[in-house]
Amino acid sequence: MSKNMYSGKKEIKIAALIRKELLTGELSIEENALLQEWLSVPENQEYYQKVVDLETLKSKETFYKTVNTDLAFERIKRKMISEDTPVISLFNYRRILKYAAVLVFLAGITSVFFYLNNSSDSKNQDVVVKSIEPKYNNPTLVLADGTVVSLEPKKERIVSKNGVISNVNKVLVYDAKDLKGTTSVGDNTLIVPVGGIYAVSLSDGTKVWLNSKSSLKYPVEFSGDKRTVTLEGEAYFEVTKNPHSPFTVKTKSGNVTVLGTHFNVSAYQEDRNFEATLAEGKVKVSEIGKESQSVILKPGQQARVKNETLTVAEVDPLVYTAWKDGKFYFENENLKNILTKMARWYNFNVKFEQKALEQIKFTGIVLKDEPIDRFLDIISKSSNVKYKITKVNQTYEVTVSK
């Protein structure tokens, strides 16, 4: 399958996601993460704003009424089926004829995507670049009612049905006093894209730092005898003590339960690995489906779930928590894992020309606000390897060779 074909399929998925967002106002955590990754490209953000601009849609209403919407959408569906149906299923269009304008508009989006991809084949050439600068992308907050809010620095107060949320210095704060004495229901979801770190202070005072390419789903207000959040990716937790209400972090691979402590959880799906590292206090870690085989960690210990096996190792917590302070800290870690972690910050694909190079070990500290070539130069000189950074359109690739 050609790279152009793959790109076309991805843009069909994005068009379907935007369409779903406009028609229902709700996207899953996975769908939001995919949409936010696409929006990390400035050109895509500009195009997205034009799509969702209600006034733009209204201004084209007369034109849409003259278009055969059934025929337009059937043409797009046939195009999608002929090249494998995308993961995101589309709604039965007969049930939403009143949204015909949006339907045709997004059909047009898909056509534009195909045109751009098909017309750029001859222009797609690898361009060697010197480095990749870290680029900050605004995280997204999905409110309990499905409203999607871009966390721009200028947006210091977010008014929702469940109260006012403070957004200052890359920290969200949920103040229980601001809930007006009523019990708030529903969850919020904080989604941090590639190239970002964000913190959230929950209603009980617990503070969470969310790493790049991660999402955290949590109640607007904790109530009852338990506190539960759901994590995808990586986060550092400083949990407020409450012996009557244990705090649980749920992931797809394992769960961590505490009363009050400081710990880090890494559960990126692409890593196929779960790590819970304890800095302070005491936690219980259990593998999904094997809760009876849980382990209790002490400070300086890490629980790992790999290949459905739960193990415990002695580690330096600073190595696994330095990211929240703006640092990459690696200790005798192989180059494949290092570049995988860095790719979530600088947004690039990695390629090893010889598989043996993946296992080269490295120890060191690098600041996350520096361009990547400074780190790669150190790796190159200390490990006798070469690297090349190339760019095709908006996609970077780091190639490592002998």
C-alpha positions, 0 to 999 in steps of 0.5 A: 500500500502506498503512503499516499493511499494510507494518508487518504484513508486517514483523512477519510477517518478525520472527516468522519470524526468531524462529521460525528462531532458536529452531528452528536457533539460527542467523541470517545477518548480515542476519537478525540485523541486522533482528532487532536493529533490531526489538529496539531498541524496548523494548516489542519487547525485553520481548515477545521475552524472553517468547517465548524464555523456555523455562520459559514454553514448558514451562509451556504444553506441556499446552495446546499438545498440545491444539491442531491445530498443522497447522491453526494454521500453515496458517492463518498461511501462508495469511494470509502468502501472501495479502499477499505471502510474506515474504523469510524462507522458512519451514521445512517444518513436517511435519519439525519436529512435535516443535517444535509448541509453538514453532510455535503460539506463534509463530503466535500472535505473528503473530496478535497483530502483525496485531491490534495493527496492524489495531486501531491504524489510527484511533489513528495520528496524527502527533504533533509533538515537539521533538527526538530524544534519542540512545538507546543500544542494546546490541549483539549478539555471535553466537558461532561455535556460533550462540549470541546474546549481548546485550552488556550493561554488566554482562556483563563476561566471556563464556565460550564454547567458544573461550575467555573474551571480555572485555567492559568499557567497550564493548570486546570483547577476544579474548586469544590466551592464553585459547585454552588452546593449542588452535586455535580455529575458526569466526567471531564476528559483532559486530552494532551496532544503530542508536544504538551504537558498539562496539570489538573487540580481535581475537586479533592485537591489531588494534582495530576500532571499529564504527559504528551499524547495522553488523556485523563477522564475524571469526575467533576466532583468526587463523591461517595466512598471511592475516587476513580479516574481513567488514564491513557498514556502517562501521568504523575499523581499527588493524591490528597489523603482520604482514608475513607475514599481510596483513589484508583487510577484505571488503565487498560493494562492495570490499576493502581489504588492508594489512599494518599501518595505520589506516583507515576503511571505509564500506560501508552498503548503503543508501548504494550507495557504498563509501569507504576512507579512509587515516589512516596507512600504506598500503593496497590497495583493489580493487573486487569483481570487478575486483581487477586494477584496484586502487589503492594509497592514501597517507595523506589519500587516499580510494578510492571505488566508486560506479556500479561506478567506482573513483576516488581523492580527497584528503580530510581523514581527520578528517572520516571518522573523527570518529564513533569519538570521538563526533562528527559532522564534516561538511565541505561535505557535502549535507544528504541525506547528513548526515541519512542518517548521523544517522538511523543514530544517532537512528533516524528517517526523513527527508523533503524536501518540495522535492528541491532542499533535499537538496543544501544544503551544510553544514560543522560538528561536532556531538557525538553525545550531544546531542539532534538539535534542536540540530543542526537549529536550526543547519542551519535558521538557517544555510541558511534552511530549516525542519524538523519532527519527528513521531512515530507510535508508535515511529517518528520522522520529520524533515521538511525544508521551505522 
